[in-house]
Each structure stands twice: as structure tokens, then as C-alpha cells.
């Protein structure tokens, strides 16, 4: 196989994956690429070499986002993937003559936010996470509020501050309640949230809800999502309208979008719902993605530890339910919109998806090598990565890493 002759084994970017991203090099402007092994396939160069003749009539791959390509629709996406898979596995004169022109080492590239995100919605879909928060802040009441099992709860986030890997995050400042005094201060309880993000791949007209049976067809692909949170700012501001400055300073997504066509092989049964939901949220076959997500912290002094390992299969509310609920009032989704699952936590402490839970609101320290943490300190680098495995198939999302600075 040609694949084996030039592509090193890679646990994430296998032939079963072929994720999309936007990359640039010192000699090439930002453009669309596809990851395979340690390499990037320059899709714009393939277009210039007439590889997509008869399929795509203008060079959507030369643009700085994937939106125009996504708009071409699922048939085109599937055909492009099939042609690339064939290119990588079949001896051809085209490959032998041109591979040095369209293949680049990932280490040579800078990655960019892959889509223009018009709107970003963050859900609250993990029962374990919601219950943990309830136990911490409402210890004398039921952990879940009465509406939680009737519908997927969400808020609209800020798309302008969505970033990707290797982007530093300046510690946010804001109003904080200290005792009975309100002070302006840098956040002292800076946190992460392990999430999955769905990139919307087609649009519904304003006023037309998406039927739950068709909701999965609106997913172009998925990214890892780290929703940074200033807990002390959030705690003072969130009542009665919810997150604002405690959330909107930075949300980081992985640079590679794993396409739905690759993810569908890793669907698994979602948790049983214990509360009957209204008809528009009822599913005949409830499925989540079996994606194991790992969260690591590396300190300024290069101490590094795995902090948590969780899985998207734990989510109580599925992607289809999130999309159906998002649009039931007639809200129109647009290509490139980002839908976050909310923090993903499992039942065991080692699978909790935030430092808030892992340290139980700062009461229990965690070890990072020889150091200890309750929340993030300046110089800490957060690293999310994820893999899916079934039989001989394995795909991954790569990493999203960000360093906290003063």
C-alpha cells in the first residue's frame, strides 16, 4: 500500500478518519486540508491539479474557512472522502507524480479555527455533571432542577472568542464577591470544561423545526471543546440570567473536524431516560458517540499528569435531542454553527469533566506531578485529546492545548 510507504502510524489520523481543518505554512496561506498520519493533504492543491474535476467546479478549498465546502452538501463530502481514500490506497501515476506538491508535515503547519462560527450554543447535557453542581451549590435541595429531565438546558455563548489549539488565554478579570464585598479582580478559580462540539452542516429555514429523526443529518462533524470558565466571576453574575463574563472570554476547539461519516461507526447506546419527554424529543433509537476524552495539565515547570478521562457516551441528552430542541421554536441553524454538549462527566471521580468537580469546588487538591492544584494557575497548559476504538478501527481528534497567561 502507498499509505504505508510515506505515512507513519498515527493513533488519531488513520485512513478511517480523514478529518478536515484549515492550515497555513510559511509559504502557503490558510487553506483547507485533511489530516492523514503525520501529514496534511492540501485540498486546494488537489483542486488545482484537477483531482476534483466533475465534482467541484470552483476552489472552495482555497478559502480560510470550510463553510463554502460544507455548503456543497453530504453527497459531495462523501465522494471527496472516497476519492481521498482511494488516492491513498491505490497505486497511481497521479500520486507518484504529485504527492510532494500536496502533502505537508503537520509539524510545519499552523492550524486555524476551521469554520466561521456565526452562533455558538452550549448545552448542559450530562446528568452526572449537573447533579454534581447541584450537590455543591444546593446541598439541601434536589441536585437537579425540576426542568432538567424534561428538556436539554442551554445558553447562547460568544462566537467571537472561540479559539483553537496553541492559543494562549489571558486570565480574565471581573467582579467577584469576597465575603460581603464586591471587588474587581483577576479570576482565582479558572477552570476547564471537557466537552464535545458539533459543527452544523446544513440549514433549516426560519420557523421550521428540525425533526428529531433527521437531526443527525445536520451534523457535519465534531470537535473537542474546552469551555474555559471563571467560576468566581460566574458565581456572582449568573443569577438570574446565567453565564456571561465568566464564560465568554475563551472557548477552545480542536483544529480538526472529524466528519460524521467517520464518527457513525462509533455510535453506542445512550443512557436510558428516566423521565418521559414530549413527543418532539422522543427517539426510536437513542445513540451517543463512544469517544474517550482525556484531560491533562502540564505546569510551567513541566510537571504533567492526566487529570481525568471521560466519555461522550455518558451524555443524558443526545446530539439529536439537542438539535431538535434548539429548533423546536423555529430557530434556524446555519452552516458552521457550533453546538457544545456541556461538560461531560461520568459516575466515577476520575471521569469528572471539570476542576470544579474534581476538587469539589477547591476543597480537595489534585496532584500534577510534584505540584498540586485546585484550579488553573498561570503557566499551566491544558490538553484535551480523544480517541474512538472498535475492533480494528481507531480514529482520534488530535489535541487542543492552551496555556494560561497573566
N, C-alpha and C positions, 0 to 999 in steps of 0.2 A: 504493500500500500504506500502511495505517495505520502499520506499523512504521517506515517511512522518515520519517513526519511528526513523530515525537516521540522517536525513539531514534537517537542519534549512532552512527556507525560505531565498532565496537569489535572489536579483533582477537581477543579471547578469548570474549566473551559474545554469540555470534551466535545466530540462530534455530536452528541445528543443535545447539546446546549445551544451554541451559536448565538450568544446574546448581542444586542445592539448597544452602541454607545457613540458618543461624539468625542473625537480625539484631535489633537494637533501635534506637530513636531516642529523642531526649529526651522524646517524647510517647507512645511505644509500648514495651511490654515485649517481651522476647525472644520471637520467634516465627519460623515458617518462611517463607522467601522463596525466590524464584527469580530469578537474575540474567539480565538482557537489556540489552545495551548498557551504558550508564552507570546503568541503573535497577535497582531491585529490585521485583519483584511481591510484594505482601503476600498470601500464600496464605490466611492466616486471614481477611483482609477479604473475599477472594473467596468463601470458605465462608459468611460472614455474609450475603453478597449472593445466596446460593442458587445460585452458579455450579456447585457440585459436587452439586447435588440429584440423587438417584438413583444416585450413585456412592459417596459417602462420607457416612455417617449421623451422624458426630459430629466435632467440630472438633479433629482431631489436629494441625492446623497452629498452634494456639494454645499448644502445649506448647514447652518450652525446649530440646527435642532432637527429632531426626527419627525416633527409634526407633519410636514408635507408627505413624507414617506408613509407614515401611519395612515394618513387620509386616503391612500390608494386602496386600502381595504384588505380583508383577510385572504382573499384568493391570491393577491399579489404577494403578500407576506409569506404564505405557504410555498408558493412557487420559487421565490427568492431563496428560501431556506433549502429547498430540494436541490436547486441548481448549485448552491454552495457546497452542500454535502456531496453531490456528485463530483464537483470540481476537486474536492479534497480526497476522494477515494478512488478515482478512476484515472489511469494513465492517459494523458492527453498532450498533444502538441501545444495547445494553448497554455497549459500550466507550465510546461517546460520552458516556453519562450518568455512568459510574462511574470512568473511568480516573484521575481526580485523587484518588480515595479509595484506590486500591490500588497506585499507582505512587509510588515514592520514589527520590530521587537516592542513589546509593551513597555519595557523599561525606557525606551526612547520617547514615549508619548506622554503628553499631559492630557488628563481627562477633564471633561466639562459636564455641566448639568445637561443631560441628554435631550430634554424636551423643554419647550416653552410652556410653563405651567400657568395657565390662566387662573385656576382656582384650586385650592387645597382644602380638603375636608378630613378631619381627624376623628375617628370613631373611638369607642370605649368598649371594645368587643370581648374582652377577656373577663370571664366571671371571677376567676381567681384574683386578678389584679383589682377589679372593682371591689371585691369583698375585702381584700387586704386594706385598701384605702379606707373603706367604711369602718373596719375594726379599729384602725389607728385613730381616726378623727371623730367617729361616733360610737365610742365603746359601749354606751348604754342603750344603743338602738340596733335595729336590724342592719347588718352590714350593707345590704343592697337597698337602694331606694325603691319605692313601690313601682316606678315605671320601668325599671331596668330590664326586667324579663319580658316586657311587652313590646319593646322596640329597641333597635340599635341607637344608642345615645351618641351624639357627635357635636362638634363645634367647627366653625369655619376658621381655618388658620390663615397664615400670611404667606403668600407665594413668593414675594419679593426677597425673602430671606432664606429661601431654600438653596442649599449649597451641596457640594459633593465632596469626595474624599480629598485629603491633603489641603483642606482649607482651615486655617486657624479660626478659633472662636474667641472673641473678646468677651471676658467676663462681664455680664450685664449689671447695670446699676438700676436702682429703683426705690420706691417707697417700701419700707419694711417696718413691721410692728415689733418693737422690742419692749417687753413689759407693757406699760401703758403709753409709751412714747412712740410716735411715728417719726422715723429717721430716713434720710436718703443715704443709701449705702450700696456698695458692691454686694451682690448676692453671696451669701455664705453657705448656701445649701444648693449648689449647682449639681444637676442630676442629668441622667440619660433616660431614655425610654426605648426599649427594644421593640421595634415594630416591623411590619411588612407594609409596603406601599404598592398599590395597584395603579398602573398608568392606563387611563381611559383611551380606547382605541376607536370609538365611533360615537356619533352624537344622536341624541333624541330630541325631537322638536319641543320647543317650549310648550308646556301644557299637556305633554304626552308622557305618562309614566312608563318606565321600563318594566315589563312583565318579569316576574322572578324566574320563569322558565327560560327566558332569553338573556338574563343578566350576565352570565359568564361570557357571552359573545361580545360584551362591551369592554372586556379586559384585553388590552394589547399585550401586557406583560407585567412583571413585578420587579420591585427593587427592595433592598433593605432600607429601613428608615430609622434614623436615630433622632428622636424629638427631644432636643435639649430643653431642660426645664429648670427655671429658677424658683425653687419651691417656696422660699421665704417671700419673694415678691408675689408669687401666685396666691399664697395663703391669705395675704392681706387684701388682694384686689378681687378675688374670684366671685364673691357673693355680691349681687345676685345673678350676674350675667356670665360668669365663667372665665376661662383663661384669656389673658390679654398680653401684657408686657412680660409676664412670667414664661411665655411660650414663643412669642413672635420674633425673637432675636436671632434664632438659628434652628433650622431643621435640616439635617443632612441625609442625603440619599446616596446609595451606591451608584457608581457611574455606568454600570452595565445593566440593561433591562433584559431580564430573562423572559423570552416570549412565552405566551400562554401555550403554544404548541409544544414547547419543551416541558412546561410545568404539569400539563394534564396527565402525564404518566405517573405523577406522584400524588394524585388525589387519594384521600383516605376518608373514612367515616368521621364526621364531626360529632361532638358530644350531643347526647340526647337533650332536647329542650324540655324542661320540667314544667313550663307554663305554656298552655296553648296560646298560639299567636293568631292574629287576624289573618283572613284568607290571603291577603296580598303578600304576606311574609311566609306562607306555608310552602315547604319544599317537598317534593316527592322523594328526592334522593339528596340528603344533606352531606356535603363534602367540604373538606378543608384540604389545604396543601400540607403534605408531610415534609416540612422544611426545618431542619435543625439549625438553630441560630446560636452562635457563640459570641459572648461579650468578654473582651479583655481590656485591662488597663495597663498601660506602660507609663511609669513615672519619669520625671525629668532625669532621675539618676539611673534610668534603665532597669528598674525593677519591673517585672511583668508577671501578671497572673491572669488566669481565666477566672472571671468573677461569676458568670452564670452561663448556663446552657438551657435554652428553652426551645419550644417547637410551635410552629404556626398551627399545627393540628389541634391545639388546645382551645382555640377560639370558640366561644359560645355562639357568636353571630358570624355567619359565613359571608364570603365576598358577595354572593348573590343577594343575600338579605340586606347587606349594606347598600348595594346599588338600587335594589327595589325600593327600600325605604327612602333613600336620598331623593328619588324622583317621584314618589307617590303623590306629591302635591303639585306635580307638573314642572319641577325644576329641571332645566336642561343641562346635561353634561356636555362638555366639549373635549375634543381631541387634545390630549396632553394633560388633562386634569389629573390630579394626584389624590388618591383615596388612601388614607392611613388606617390601619386596623386598630390603632391604640396599643398601649403597652401589652405585650404578650407574656403572661405568667402561667406557670404550671402549679401543681399542688405542692411540690417539694420546694424548700427554700432555695436550693441550688438552681431552680428554674424560674425564680422571680425575675421580672423584666425591668427593674429599676433599682437604683440605690436606695430610694425611699423605702422600698420593701425589704431589700437585702440587709439594711442596717436598722430596720424598723424605726424609721424617722430619726436616725442618728444615734439611737441608744446602743447599738451593737456594732463594733468596729469590724471591718473585714481586712484580711491580710493581702497586701500586694508585694510579694517577695518579702523583703525585710521591713517594709513600711506598712502603715495602717491607714485606712480611710473610712470616713463616713460618707462624705460627698467629694466631688471633684476638686482638686487643688490646681493652682496654676502650674503649667508644665506637664500635666497629665495628658496622655493621648488615649482616646477611646477608640476601640477597634471592634467593629461588628463584622462577622463573616457567617456564611451559611452554606450548607450542602444538602442535597437530596440524594438518597440512595435507594435503589430497588433492584434486586438481582444483580446483573452485570452493568446496569446503568447508573451513572453518577453525574450530577451537574452541580454547579455552585454559583454563587453571586459575587465571588471575589471579596474584597474588603472595602469598608468605608471607615476611614480613620481621620480623626480630627484632634488637634491639640488646643488645650485651653491656655490663653494668654491673658496677661493683665489688661 
